């Protein structure tokens, strides 16, 4: 039974819930499926090897055509949220730089440009053009956001 997984779709958020059958389960797959499935939900038993190994966009998984797929619209929103989180500290650092520059009457135009680039990052057209997870992950601008959260 350890080579099976149970997919419950949809969960309360409209995306996949995946539950593995524990190795010590003594009953049938159907019994485990029934135990895992909330009342009123439809669930499916699929082989574990059909569950994606990359769960970066797990919160965007959906069950369609008898397999787990990524809802790219949702994945793009998750990616944009990561950008927003990464830029928070960078914007705060630039605010301090800006204040220091103002105190000394230094030029602030570079700082203003950097801040604008950070604000614009989630609206990058390449994010919306990404057709799969790999393309989406590659849309992390390390020059303004720092290291990619997708790098291992």
C-alpha positions in Angstrom: 0.0 0.0 0.0 3.0 2.3 0.3 3.0 2.9 -3.4 -0.4 4.6 -3.4 -1.6 8.1 -2.6 -5.0 9.5 -2.1 -6.0 12.8 -3.8 -9.0 14.6 -2.4 -10.3 17.2 -4.7 -11.3 19.9 -4.0 -10.3 20.9 -0.6 -11.9 23.8 1.2 -9.7 26.2 -0.9 -10.6 24.6 -4.2 -7.2 22.8 -4.7 -5.8 19.3 -4.1 -5.4 17.7 -0.8 -2.9 14.8 -1.0 -2.7 12.1 1.7 -0.4 9.2 1.6 -1.6 5.8 2.9 0.5 5.1 6.0 2.7 2.0 5.8 1.1 0.5 9.0 -2.5 0.8 7.5 -4.1 -2.6 7.8 -7.2 -2.0 5.8 -8.0 -1.6 2.2 -7.2 1.5 0.0 -11.0 2.2 -0.2 -11.2 2.2 3.6 -8.4 4.7 3.9 -9.9 6.8 1.1 -13.2 6.9 3.0 -11.5 7.8 6.2 -9.5 10.6 4.6 -12.3 12.1 2.5 -14.4 14.8 4.1 -18.2 14.2 3.9 -19.6 15.3 0.5 -16.1 15.4 -1.2 -15.1 13.2 -4.1 -11.7 11.5 -3.8 -9.4 9.4 -6.1 -6.7 6.9 -5.5 -3.7 7.4 -7.7 -0.2 5.9 -7.7 2.4 7.8 -5.6 4.6 8.1 -8.6 2.0 10.3 -10.2 2.2 12.9 -7.4 4.6 15.6 -8.6 7.9 15.5 -6.8 8.3 19.3 -7.0 5.8 20.8 -4.6 6.9 24.4 -5.0 3.4 25.4 -6.1 1.5 22.8 -4.1 -1.1 25.4 -3.2 -1.9 25.7 -6.9 -2.4 22.0 -7.6 -5.7 20.9 -9.0 -6.9 17.4 -10.0 -8.0 17.4 -13.6 -8.1 14.7 -16.3 -7.2 12.1 -13.7 -4.0 13.7 -12.7 -2.5 16.5 -10.6 -1.8 19.6 -12.6 -0.7 23.1 -11.6 -3.2 25.9 -12.0 -0.8 28.4 -13.5 -3.1 31.4 -12.7 -2.8 30.5 -9.0 0.9 29.7 -9.3 1.6 33.1 -10.8 -0.2 34.7 -7.8 1.9 32.7 -5.4 5.0 33.7 -7.3 4.0 37.4 -7.1 3.4 37.0 -3.4 6.9 35.7 -2.9 8.2 38.7 -4.8 6.2 41.0 -2.5 7.6 39.3 0.5 11.2 39.5 -0.8 11.0 43.2 -1.7 9.6 44.2 1.8 13.0 44.2 3.5 14.7 45.7 0.4 12.3 48.6 0.3 12.8 49.2 4.0 16.6 49.3 3.5 16.2 51.7 0.6 13.9 54.0 2.7 16.8 54.3 5.2 19.3 55.0 2.3 16.9 57.6 1.0 16.6 59.4 4.3 20.3 59.4 4.8 20.8 60.8 1.3 18.2 63.6 2.0 20.0 64.5 5.2 23.2 65.1 3.3 21.5 66.6 0.2 22.9 63.7 -1.9 21.3 62.6 -5.1 18.4 60.2 -4.5 17.5 59.4 -8.1 19.3 56.0 -8.0 17.5 55.0 -4.8 14.1 56.1 -6.3 14.8 54.0 -9.4 15.6 50.9 -7.3 12.5 51.4 -5.2 10.3 51.7 -8.4 11.9 48.6 -9.9 10.9 46.7 -6.7 7.4 48.0 -6.8 7.1 47.0 -10.5 8.6 43.5 -10.0 5.2 41.7 -9.5 3.8 43.2 -12.7 6.7 41.9 -14.9 5.0 40.8 -18.1 7.3 37.7 -18.2 5.5 36.4 -15.2 2.1 36.4 -17.0 3.7 34.9 -20.1 5.1 31.9 -18.2 3.4 28.8 -19.4 4.8 26.3 -16.9 6.4 26.1 -13.4 10.0 26.1 -14.7 9.3 29.3 -16.8 7.6 30.9 -13.8 10.5 30.1 -11.5 12.9 31.6 -13.9 11.1 34.9 -13.6 12.9 35.9 -10.4 15.0 39.0 -11.0 18.0 38.3 -8.7 19.5 41.7 -9.5 16.8 43.5 -7.6 15.2 40.7 -5.4 18.3 38.8 -4.3 18.7 35.0 -4.4 15.8 33.0 -5.9 13.7 31.1 -3.4 13.5 28.4 -6.0 17.3 27.7 -6.0 18.4 24.7 -4.0 
